[in-house]
Amino acid sequence: WKRPPPPVTMADRRTPVPPPHGMEGYDLGALEQQQQDQLWNFKINSRIANEYYLRDHPEVGWLLSDFLRSVLLKRPEDIREFASEYYTDAKLPEMIQNMRKESLDGMAQN
């Protein structure tokens, strides 16, 4: 009979990587162990919920992809204004329907 491994704790998850550029260093002692474990579980559960949501709503990916494609093609000077115009365009619902149709057509061909 083999003993199961001990549960993974936040201390086991600490990695000695530097913080992202422009950010302060990590304060690894700011939270107690229980708080760290709760935060870790919250993050995991949030990621799982987000994955389910994105799978159920592929139009989110289509919108982001099309927006980014438009930005890279047009290279607007004022990205905020461009984004505002893109996401308030009266034709956006029609564009989403076309993206959905293209996606379904592509799946039918496979």
Secondary structure by P-SEA (a helix, b strand, c coil): ccccccccccccccccccccccccccccccccaaaaaaaaaaaaaaaaaaaaaaaacaaaaaaaaaaaaaaaacccccaaaaaaaaaaccaaaaaaaaaaaaaaaaaaac
